[in-house]
């Protein structure tokens, strides 16, 4: 009954309801009104007459989420708390304790205290588990416990937390917290400036512009713009960041939609800071959306050399729409295209495979485009860098490790086992990697490959059909072989795993600021970028 309600009736009706006010659906007004009336009567009858007690809110929540899941991962319903989180993400300002928090299974874990903010001043560290806020025990709290830490600037909150099996207490005085779009910028050497742009909130272009001017004043004659791990954000800010390096009036991005009013072209509208300074842009598999607009546009205009690994491939644009009772829907309204005409969306959510999964555009179906200087670039799967570094295949084991908390937990244990380290010379060893593998086993780390799933399904079918005589031994041997292969896979991805461990550990000793300082001398991306920028002919060759 629930499946029928969700898939056959509620989903299509709510889909129609969602778009009632949009221009594209006005011609179908009668059909929409008809479906709404059917839904209204059906919803009423179920809640009044179903054999068991129903919860109207739960039924509606299931219907909405299931409906949106059939579209794409970015079209999402936002409740009042989600709306506030989106506001913080866009503005970069909020009032609280000044730390990244993870809420998981009725636990509050400090992921990262921001340097010199309230949590840090009160002595909290990454890895601390808050078990009590005031008189409220987190394990017994049913709502989002993270909200307990919010409050007016200057107000105080008492917390009880666990650290290394010891229980401690602290009083934290809340304050205004500013999340910077540019958390770090500095000189890498006498002539090379380095800017980290971590998100595209409303301060992104202003902070990037300030950093660029300051670095030029310090003697920077070339710039490294680091967009690694930047998930994107506001489209206009991406345009304004491009504008720092290209002239006024330049086309940056075009959006195309079935709704006419969303078909737009975005041009630079301000005077640039410097149109000649050599630029390298760093990207990786987590650089998405607005990051891809910036890197893709600067590549199309032959204005920067792109270094790193292929970006995420999110070429979809979302816009929030207000609903009732303080809620919103963030809805995909269009695709975006770089100046050469590329749409770099990598997954097709509208033509799924038999398992209902979005399919990736095949390389043979990529389309060729040309940059301003005539260089070949392609659509179909993110921004491909001019210089490829440390290409990491997103394997099942790396996904499983990153999806667990074990890198974070290992870093916590390492920090308390090693009270001090010299960040100038710090480097994890083979012994540390061996210790991490032992840590995984100790914490029962496991993951299931698609191969194992397929084998189990075949074995299960054979059992049902009474064909399991002799198959049992073969099946167990195959599973044992797969487990050995999984152990070897750890060694195959050793470099990537050690990099993730190193970054998490360095932040424990030097905060995020210390990590960026560490990057300046240890990071392969920055070293390669400095090398490219230091050779004018080599730099220009990439752009010809």
Secondary structure, DSSP 8 states (H G I E B T S, - for coil): -HHHIIIIIIHHHHHHHHTTTSGGGGGGHHHHHHHHHHHHHHHHHHHHH-SS---HHHHHHHHHHHHHHTT-TT-EEE-HHHHHHHHHHHH-EEEE-SEEEEE-SS-EEEEEE-TTSHHHHTT--TT-EEEEETTEEGGG--S-GGGGG---TT-EEEEEEEETTEEEEEEEE-EEEE--SS-EEEESSSSEEEEE---BSTTHHHHHHHHHHHHHHTT-SEEEEE-TT---B-HHHHHHHHHTTS-TT-EEEEEE-SSGGG-EEEE--S--S-SSSEEEEEE-TT--THHHHHHHHHHHTT-SEEEES------EEEEEEE-STT-EEEEEEEEEEETTS-----EEEEEE-TTS-EEE--GGG--EEE-TT--EEE-SSS---SEE-S-----HHHHHHHHSSHHHHHHHHHHHHSS---TTT----HHHHHHHHHHHHHTT-----HHHHHHHHHHHHHHHTT--TTHHHHHHHHHHHHHHHHHHHHHHTHHHHHHHHHHHHHHHHHHHHHHHHHHHHH-HHHHHHHHHHT-HHHHHHHH-
